[in-house]
């Protein structure tokens, strides 16, 4: 089980062993399932863009198709999270902490909504670990109209997927040897995307 969890949190393992379909499943789970907050979404999308150019046999699809499929997975994930929030409602706030569920994740995401508003949160949350998992759930809990939610769900998904895959896809053309330094790139990306969440937690 530990080995499986290790592979699910390692972008290289996800793509090497699971290919495109596991990649799409992880993106869906991180944006749509309560247990998906620990998955490496940003790193995975960046790596997919790099490998689509550097090792196309692993992706087995061209760049536009890859972007389309990942965007659909991200949109469907958020829609699932919205439905869960709509169904579970206020029960989430009274739920006890467990190994998977932490009430502080709900609190941080709710504070983000209060500070930036629903529209901005649904877009910005895509780029923030943990917050992107809980943002659609909170949207369902507070009753954001579904069509309104889906519009910003799509905008946020496109911005998230296109920006990170494009960065990887075009970066590898400029620096062909970048695949030798993926570990450093992942660490830098984790730090950059974690800063807003850490600040919100300490501020609270």
Protein Blocks (a to p, Z undefined) as FASTA:
>chain_A
ZZmmmmmmmmklmmmmnommlmmmmmmmmmmpfklmmpcfklmmmmmmmmmmmmmmlnop
afklmmmmmmmmmmmmmmmmmmmmmmnmmmlmmpccdfklcfklmmmmmmmmmmnojmlm
mmmmmmpghjlmmmmmmmmmnopafklmmmmmmmmmmmmmmmmmmmmmmmmmmmmmlmmm
mmmmmmmmmmmmmmmmmmmmmmZZ
